[in-house]
Amino acid sequence: MIQYTQESTSKFVQTKDWKLHYNDAGEGEVVLMVHGSGPGATGWANFHRNVDPLVAAGYRVILMDCPGFGRSSSSVSDEPRFDLTGRAIGQLMDALDIDQAHMIGNSMGGGSVLAYARHHQRRVGKMVLMGAAGVGPYSVFTPVPMEGIGLLMKLYAEPSMENLRNMLDVFVYDSSKLTEELITLRHEAILANPHHLENFLESHKLAKGVMGDYSADLANIPNPTLITWGRDDRFVPVDWGLKMLQLMPDSRLHVFSQCGHWAQWEHADAFNRMVVDFLQH
């Protein structure tokens, strides 16, 4: 199997509003993967365990660094974050002359995929939503914001290695499996772009904390959708997945046990098999 690397797949493109960085590997139908939020988040940090299996299955895999993250342009805006990133998805596809793509979104990325899909169903193939946001501020299972979001916002305000490790410790079910490679990826991204953190906080303030709620749109999104969640997610409550399952007309839900907010990383082999099977059948 070809082993792709962060640098060998690294590319840039100028869109209408941003210079976007992305990783691009393989050939075939496009699978566009949209990462979650948090200091140091990038497409590669979120999805590097998923690239090779999807390429081997015959897909062109694109990992987007969202505006204000990684190597992409900075962004300060009062626009709800998911709407902004949803626009970036469309602009990236236009700039790369991609008519349609399957989309995989984690957390913020899931909310952003929903923001895009609600107006552009034809340009979206199948969707995979992992611990996705974008369906409202309330949970019947747990108070929100959850513990992990508090640690995430603390890291934005005080970007130390200690606060990074504290956040990552609740990101996954078993923190002993966190690799130094992953921690270093996140930390290096924080150090390389400290302005992204300041701009995120400013944008969050300007938007009055509103990220985007598409609950009213779910019934009108016909695209086949695989919803995945970690049973032990401490960032986004699992009942939001049940809400999506109830409202989205062509959806199915898989909940991973002993899994936190990063199913695609914590249970990479099982996740990759499930996604390839879903996309191909």
Protein Blocks (a to p, Z undefined) as FASTA:
>chain_A
ZZddfklmgccdddfkbccddddededjdddddddedehiafklmmmmmmmmmmmnopac
dddddehiajbccdddfbdfklmmmmmmmmmmmmnopabdcdddehjlmmmmmmmmmmmm
mlpccdddehiahiajbdfkbccddfklmmmmmmmmmccfklmmmmmmmmpmblmlpcfk
lmmmmmmmmmmmmmlmmmmmmmmmmnnopabdcklmmmmmmbdcdddddfklckbcfklm
mmmmmmmmbbcddddehiafklmlmmmmmmmmmmmmmmmZZ
